[in-house]
Amino acid sequence: MPDPMKIAILSVHSCPTGPLGAKDTGGMSVYIRELAREMGRRGHTVDVYTRIHDSRDPQIVRLGQSARLIHLRAGADEVNKLELYSYLPEFASNLEDYRKNNGLYYDLIFSHYWLSGQAGEYLRERWGVPHVVMFHTLGALKNDIGIGEDDPELRLETERYLAQHCPHIIATTKKEREYLIERCGAASEGVSVHPCGVNLELFQPVEKQKARQRLGLVEDKIILYIGRIEPLKGIDQLLKALPLLQDGLRPRLVIIGGDNNSQDEVEKLQSLAGDLAIEDLVTFSGLVKQEELPYFYSAADVCVIPSHYESFGLVALESLACGTPVVATDVGDLKSIIRDGENGYVVRDNSPHRLAQKIAVLLNKSTYDIQSALLIRASVSRFSWPNIAEEIIREFQQLLAGYPALVP
């Protein structure tokens, strides 16, 4: 049996324990936190390194058994994401000092996002250990869509460099793997595919009326959106779909996510709701603690993901784990998660008419049935974090077994 591993995970720009749905905190934070905990439970030592985002941050936060989060200084507390690039050498240097001062060593570096990937390359050169990078989102793919602000050339150049020079990359979908190989120049043997996971202990069905009473929701039909509030998420298309619902349907739309950085976008969406004469049907609930999300998923009749782009589609896993069907655009890996007519629908694009048509189908047949909820939940059982962690652990152990032969 292979020896337990010591793994350094890098998440420079985003703190994995930050509030979900904020500007820089989303599915990647969930991924890192859950994977670190699961690896720790299996006897591996995991240290997650991030930047100090608030001077009140404790340096060390326990994430679980043998898993902890470590805050390091790199620039001021508030730094623009792009400006953070110039502080990556400082972050890597401070991490190295921390490692030496505490007598630590690591078998492998696992970096998340392009900024962390660059920092990981600095450390790989010093430590001589395997470096695995996971991009989560790719700047060029986002730019191709043409929604919102374009990502700068610095990000695109760095992603191409990492794709060509990092020894191993984990993609969450086959589409992402193909893109990295065909357009970024990654070696095909150096890119593997592993999906994201879902915490099936946290995300479980709650009886619908019980969930609604807890949240103070009294409407007969409820649509749910969860995620960041930004143009790329297509929330405006979901708002435009509401007036197109037939059969007198006037459901409540609950939108969860957003922080002070997204206030301008929230105001645009509120103005749009007013123009569409549906402002009385839309509730912006802001940030919600992860522990409360199962009540929102369970209270809803349908969860909608109207995005122009998703790297994977973690919200779909959470909703389905709670027994609530999903309507989503054909982004990320949602076609392999959602089975049309069984646990939801995937639409070709997020045109309001297509969204409205499938939302209406689910609203019209929605009557709470625990057996149906459990069947929907069973459709994502293969995405449990124990399963995903085992896949990643095997991947890392194989890399370590072959690594000496790769070193010049």
C-alpha positions as CSV (number, residue, x, y, z in Angstrom):
1,M,0.0,0.0,0.0
2,P,1.5,3.4,-1.0
3,D,2.7,5.7,1.8
4,P,0.5,8.6,2.9
5,M,1.1,11.7,0.9
6,K,1.9,15.3,2.0
7,I,0.2,17.7,-0.3
8,A,0.5,21.5,-0.7
9,I,-2.6,22.9,-2.3
10,L,-2.4,26.5,-3.6
11,S,-5.4,28.9,-3.8
12,V,-3.7,32.2,-3.9
13,H,-6.5,34.6,-5.1
14,S,-9.5,33.0,-3.4
15,C,-9.8,31.9,0.2
16,P,-11.6,28.5,0.3
17,T,-13.4,29.4,3.5
18,G,-14.7,32.7,2.1
19,P,-18.4,33.4,1.6
20,L,-19.8,31.5,-1.3
21,G,-21.3,33.5,-4.1
22,A,-19.0,36.4,-3.6
23,K,-16.9,37.9,-6.4
24,D,-14.0,35.4,-6.2
25,T,-15.5,32.6,-4.1
26,G,-17.5,29.9,-5.8
27,G,-17.3,26.3,-6.9
28,M,-13.5,26.2,-6.8
29,S,-13.6,27.0,-3.0
30,V,-16.0,24.2,-2.4
31,Y,-13.8,21.8,-4.5
32,I,-10.7,22.6,-2.5
33,R,-12.3,22.5,0.9
34,E,-14.1,19.2,0.3
35,L,-11.2,17.5,-1.4
36,A,-8.8,18.5,1.3
37,R,-11.1,17.2,4.0
38,E,-11.6,13.9,2.2
39,M,-7.9,13.4,1.6
40,G,-7.2,14.1,5.2
41,R,-9.8,11.5,6.3
42,R,-7.8,9.0,4.3
43,G,-4.6,9.6,6.1
44,H,-2.9,12.1,3.8
45,T,-1.6,15.4,5.1
46,V,-3.0,18.4,3.3
47,D,-2.0,22.1,3.7
48,V,-4.0,24.6,1.7
49,Y,-2.2,27.9,1.2
50,T,-4.0,31.1,0.4
51,R,-3.3,34.8,0.7
52,I,-4.3,36.9,3.7
53,H,-7.5,38.7,2.5
54,D,-8.3,40.3,5.9
55,S,-5.9,41.2,8.6
56,R,-8.2,39.5,11.1
57,D,-7.7,36.1,9.3
58,P,-6.1,33.6,11.7
59,Q,-2.9,32.2,10.1
60,I,-4.1,28.6,10.5
61,V,-7.6,27.3,10.2
62,R,-8.4,23.6,10.7
63,L,-10.4,22.2,7.8
64,G,-10.7,18.6,9.1
65,Q,-8.6,15.6,10.1
66,S,-5.0,16.2,8.8
67,A,-6.2,19.2,6.7
68,R,-5.7,22.8,7.4
69,L,-5.8,26.2,5.7
70,I,-2.7,28.5,6.1
71,H,-2.9,32.3,5.3
72,L,0.3,34.0,4.0
73,R,1.0,37.6,3.3
74,A,1.2,38.7,-0.4
75,G,0.5,42.4,-1.0
76,A,-2.1,44.4,0.8
77,D,-5.4,42.8,2.0
78,E,-7.4,44.3,-0.9
79,V,-5.6,43.7,-4.2
80,N,-7.1,43.5,-7.7
81,K,-6.9,40.0,-9.1
82,L,-4.7,41.0,-12.0
83,E,-2.4,43.1,-9.8
84,L,-1.9,40.0,-7.7
85,Y,0.2,38.5,-10.4
86,S,3.1,40.7,-9.4
87,Y,2.9,39.4,-5.8
88,L,3.2,35.8,-6.7
89,P,7.0,35.6,-6.1
90,E,6.3,37.1,-2.7
91,F,3.6,34.5,-2.0
92,A,5.9,31.7,-3.1
93,S,8.8,33.1,-1.0
94,N,6.7,33.4,2.1
95,L,5.4,29.9,1.6
96,E,8.9,28.6,1.4
97,D,9.9,30.5,4.5
98,Y,6.9,29.0,6.4
99,R,7.8,25.6,5.2
100,K,11.4,25.8,6.4
101,N,10.6,27.5,9.7
102,N,8.1,24.7,10.5
103,G,10.2,21.8,9.2
104,L,7.6,20.8,6.6
105,Y,8.1,19.0,3.3
106,Y,5.6,18.1,0.5
107,D,5.4,15.3,-2.0
108,L,3.3,17.2,-4.5
109,I,1.9,20.6,-5.3
110,F,-1.8,21.0,-6.4
111,S,-2.5,24.5,-7.8
112,H,-5.9,25.9,-8.5
113,Y,-6.5,28.7,-11.1
114,W,-3.9,30.3,-13.3
115,L,-2.4,32.6,-10.6
116,S,-1.8,29.7,-8.3
117,G,-0.4,27.7,-11.2
118,Q,2.3,30.3,-11.7
119,A,3.1,30.3,-8.0
120,G,3.2,26.5,-8.1
121,E,5.8,26.6,-10.9
122,Y,8.1,28.7,-8.8
123,L,7.8,26.2,-6.0
124,R,8.2,23.2,-8.3
125,E,11.6,24.5,-9.4
126,R,12.7,24.8,-5.8
127,W,11.3,21.6,-4.4
128,G,11.7,19.2,-7.3
129,V,8.3,17.6,-6.8
130,P,5.4,17.0,-9.2
131,H,3.1,19.9,-9.8
132,V,-0.5,19.4,-10.8
133,V,-2.6,22.4,-11.9
134,M,-6.4,22.7,-12.3
135,F,-7.6,25.9,-14.1
136,H,-11.4,25.7,-13.1
137,T,-12.1,28.4,-15.7
138,L,-10.1,29.4,-18.8
139,G,-9.8,33.0,-19.9
140,A,-9.8,32.3,-23.7
141,L,-13.0,30.3,-23.4
142,K,-14.7,33.1,-21.5
143,N,-13.5,35.7,-24.0
144,D,-14.8,33.6,-26.9
145,I,-18.3,34.0,-25.5
146,G,-18.1,37.8,-25.5
147,I,-20.2,38.4,-22.4
148,G,-18.8,40.8,-19.8
149,E,-15.3,42.1,-19.6
150,D,-12.6,40.2,-21.6
151,D,-9.8,38.6,-19.6
152,P,-6.4,40.2,-20.2
153,E,-3.7,38.8,-22.4
154,L,-1.5,38.2,-19.4
155,R,-4.0,35.5,-18.2
156,L,-4.2,33.9,-21.6
157,E,-0.4,33.8,-22.0
158,T,0.0,32.4,-18.5
159,E,-2.6,29.6,-19.1
160,R,-0.9,28.6,-22.3
161,Y,2.5,28.6,-20.6
162,L,1.2,26.4,-17.8
163,A,-0.6,24.1,-20.2
164,Q,2.7,23.5,-22.0
165,H,5.1,23.4,-19.0
166,C,3.2,22.0,-16.0
167,P,3.8,18.3,-15.7
168,H,0.2,17.4,-15.1
169,I,-3.2,19.0,-15.5
170,I,-6.6,17.9,-14.2
171,A,-9.6,19.0,-16.3
172,T,-13.1,18.6,-15.1
173,T,-14.6,17.8,-18.5
174,K,-13.6,16.2,-21.8
175,K,-14.3,19.5,-23.5
176,E,-11.8,21.3,-21.3
177,R,-9.2,18.6,-21.9
178,E,-9.7,18.9,-25.7
179,Y,-9.3,22.7,-25.5
180,L,-6.1,22.5,-23.4
181,I,-4.6,20.1,-25.9
182,E,-5.8,21.6,-29.2
183,R,-5.6,25.3,-28.4
184,C,-3.1,25.6,-25.5
185,G,-0.6,23.0,-26.6
186,A,-0.8,20.7,-23.6
187,A,0.5,17.2,-24.1
188,S,-2.3,14.7,-24.3
189,E,-0.7,12.3,-21.9
190,G,-0.4,15.1,-19.3
191,V,-4.1,16.0,-19.0
192,S,-6.6,13.7,-17.2
193,V,-10.3,14.3,-16.5
194,H,-11.9,14.1,-13.1
195,P,-15.3,15.6,-12.3
196,C,-16.2,17.8,-9.4
197,G,-18.0,16.2,-6.4
198,V,-20.9,16.9,-4.0
199,N,-21.2,16.5,-0.3
200,L,-24.0,14.0,0.0
201,E,-24.0,14.3,3.8
202,L,-24.9,18.0,3.6
203,F,-27.0,18.1,0.5
204,Q,-30.0,15.9,1.2
205,P,-33.7,16.3,0.5
206,V,-35.8,18.2,3.0
207,E,-39.6,17.9,3.0
208,K,-40.7,20.7,0.8
209,Q,-43.2,22.4,3.1
210,K,-40.8,22.1,6.0
211,A,-38.1,23.8,4.0
212,R,-40.5,26.6,2.8
213,Q,-41.7,27.2,6.3
214,R,-38.1,27.5,7.6
215,L,-37.3,30.1,4.8
216,G,-40.7,31.9,5.0
217,L,-41.6,31.1,1.4
218,V,-45.3,30.8,0.8
219,E,-45.6,30.7,-3.0
220,D,-47.1,27.7,-4.7
221,K,-44.2,27.5,-7.2
222,I,-40.6,28.5,-6.7
223,I,-37.6,28.8,-9.1
224,L,-34.1,29.0,-7.7
225,Y,-30.8,30.5,-9.0
226,I,-27.6,30.1,-7.0
227,G,-24.3,31.5,-8.0
228,R,-22.2,34.6,-8.6
229,I,-24.1,37.7,-9.9
230,E,-22.3,38.5,-13.1
231,P,-23.2,38.8,-16.8
232,L,-21.6,35.5,-17.7
233,K,-24.2,33.7,-15.5
234,G,-27.1,34.7,-17.8
235,I,-29.5,35.7,-15.0
236,D,-31.0,38.4,-17.3
237,Q,-32.1,35.6,-19.6
238,L,-33.8,33.8,-16.7
239,L,-35.6,37.0,-15.8
240,K,-36.8,37.4,-19.4
241,A,-38.1,33.8,-19.3
242,L,-40.5,34.4,-16.5
243,P,-43.1,36.5,-18.4
244,L,-43.1,33.7,-21.1
245,L,-44.4,31.0,-18.8
246,Q,-47.8,29.8,-19.9
247,D,-50.9,28.5,-18.0
248,G,-51.0,31.4,-15.6
249,L,-47.8,30.4,-13.9
250,R,-46.4,33.2,-11.7
251,P,-43.6,31.5,-9.7
252,R,-41.3,33.2,-7.2
253,L,-37.7,33.4,-8.4
254,V,-35.2,33.4,-5.6
255,I,-31.7,34.5,-6.5
256,I,-28.9,33.6,-4.1
257,G,-25.4,35.1,-4.4
258,G,-23.6,38.4,-4.9
259,D,-21.7,40.7,-2.5
260,N,-20.8,44.4,-2.5
261,N,-18.7,43.9,-5.6
262,S,-21.8,42.8,-7.6
263,Q,-24.1,45.5,-6.4
264,D,-24.1,47.3,-9.8
265,E,-25.1,44.1,-11.6
266,V,-27.9,43.4,-9.0
267,E,-29.3,46.9,-9.7
268,K,-29.3,46.2,-13.4
269,L,-31.2,43.0,-12.9
270,Q,-33.6,44.7,-10.5
271,S,-34.2,47.4,-13.2
272,L,-34.8,44.7,-15.8
273,A,-37.3,42.9,-13.5
274,G,-39.1,46.3,-13.3
275,D,-39.2,46.7,-17.0
276,L,-40.6,43.2,-17.4
277,A,-43.2,43.9,-14.7
278,I,-42.1,40.9,-12.6
279,E,-40.3,42.8,-9.8
280,D,-42.9,41.5,-7.3
281,L,-41.9,37.9,-8.2
282,V,-38.1,38.2,-7.8
283,T,-36.3,38.0,-4.5
284,F,-32.5,38.8,-4.2
285,S,-31.4,36.9,-1.1
286,G,-27.7,37.8,-1.2
287,L,-25.1,35.5,0.3
288,V,-26.4,32.4,2.1
289,K,-24.3,30.1,4.3
290,Q,-23.6,26.7,2.7
291,E,-25.4,24.9,5.6
292,E,-28.6,26.7,4.7
293,L,-28.5,25.9,0.9
294,P,-30.2,22.4,1.2
295,Y,-33.3,24.2,2.5
296,F,-33.4,26.5,-0.5
297,Y,-32.8,23.6,-3.0
298,S,-35.5,21.6,-1.3
299,A,-38.0,24.5,-1.2
300,A,-37.7,25.0,-4.9
301,D,-39.6,23.2,-7.7
302,V,-36.7,23.7,-10.1
303,C,-33.2,25.1,-10.0
304,V,-32.1,26.9,-13.1
305,I,-28.5,27.4,-14.4
306,P,-28.9,29.9,-17.3
307,S,-25.1,30.4,-17.7
308,H,-23.3,31.3,-20.9
309,Y,-20.2,29.5,-19.5
310,E,-19.5,27.0,-16.6
311,S,-16.4,25.1,-16.0
312,F,-18.4,22.1,-14.6
313,G,-21.7,22.9,-13.0
314,L,-21.4,22.2,-9.3
315,V,-24.8,23.8,-8.5
316,A,-26.5,21.1,-10.5
317,L,-25.0,18.4,-8.4
318,E,-26.1,20.1,-5.2
319,S,-29.7,20.6,-6.4
320,L,-30.0,17.1,-7.6
321,A,-28.6,15.7,-4.4
322,C,-31.5,17.5,-2.7
323,G,-34.0,15.9,-5.0
324,T,-34.7,19.1,-7.0
325,P,-34.6,18.9,-10.8
326,V,-32.5,21.3,-12.9
327,V,-32.9,23.2,-16.1
328,A,-29.5,24.2,-17.5
329,T,-27.8,25.4,-20.6
330,D,-25.4,23.1,-22.4
331,V,-22.3,24.3,-20.6
332,G,-19.6,22.5,-18.5
333,D,-20.4,18.9,-17.9
334,L,-24.2,19.3,-17.4
335,K,-25.1,17.0,-20.3
336,S,-23.5,14.1,-18.4
337,I,-25.2,15.1,-15.1
338,I,-28.7,15.9,-16.3
339,R,-30.9,13.2,-18.0
340,D,-33.6,14.9,-20.0
341,G,-37.0,14.1,-18.6
342,E,-35.6,12.2,-15.6
343,N,-33.9,14.8,-13.4
344,G,-34.2,17.9,-15.5
345,Y,-33.5,19.3,-18.9
346,V,-30.5,20.7,-20.8
347,V,-31.3,23.4,-23.4
348,R,-29.2,24.3,-26.4
349,D,-28.7,27.9,-25.3
350,N,-30.2,30.2,-22.7
351,S,-32.7,31.9,-24.9
352,P,-35.7,33.0,-22.7
353,H,-38.1,30.9,-24.8
354,R,-36.1,27.7,-24.4
355,L,-35.7,28.2,-20.7
356,A,-39.3,29.1,-20.2
357,Q,-40.5,26.0,-22.1
358,K,-38.6,23.5,-19.9
359,I,-39.1,25.4,-16.6
360,A,-42.9,25.2,-17.3
361,V,-42.7,21.5,-17.9
362,L,-41.2,20.9,-14.5
363,L,-43.4,23.5,-12.7
364,N,-46.6,21.9,-14.1
365,K,-45.7,18.4,-13.0
366,S,-44.2,19.4,-9.6
367,T,-45.9,17.7,-6.7
368,Y,-43.7,16.8,-3.8
369,D,-42.9,13.1,-3.7
370,I,-40.1,11.8,-1.5
371,Q,-39.6,8.8,-3.7
372,S,-39.1,11.0,-6.8
373,A,-36.7,13.2,-4.8
374,L,-34.7,10.1,-3.8
375,L,-34.5,8.9,-7.4
376,I,-33.2,12.3,-8.5
377,R,-30.7,12.2,-5.7
378,A,-29.5,8.7,-6.7
379,S,-28.6,10.1,-10.2
380,V,-25.6,11.9,-8.7
381,S,-24.4,9.3,-6.2
382,R,-21.3,8.6,-8.3
383,F,-20.2,12.2,-7.7
384,S,-19.8,11.8,-3.9
385,W,-16.6,13.3,-2.6
386,P,-15.3,10.0,-1.3
387,N,-15.5,8.7,-4.9
388,I,-13.8,11.8,-6.4
389,A,-11.1,11.9,-3.7
390,E,-10.2,8.3,-4.4
391,E,-9.8,9.1,-8.1
392,I,-7.5,12.0,-7.4
393,I,-5.5,10.1,-4.8
394,R,-4.9,7.3,-7.2
395,E,-3.8,9.8,-9.8
396,F,-1.4,11.5,-7.4
397,Q,0.1,8.2,-6.3
398,Q,0.7,7.1,-9.9
399,L,2.4,10.5,-10.6
400,L,4.7,10.1,-7.6
401,A,5.5,6.5,-8.5
402,G,6.7,7.6,-12.0
403,Y,8.2,10.9,-11.0
404,P,11.9,10.1,-10.5
405,A,12.0,8.8,-14.1
406,L,10.6,12.2,-15.3
407,V,13.3,14.2,-13.6
408,P,16.3,15.0,-15.9
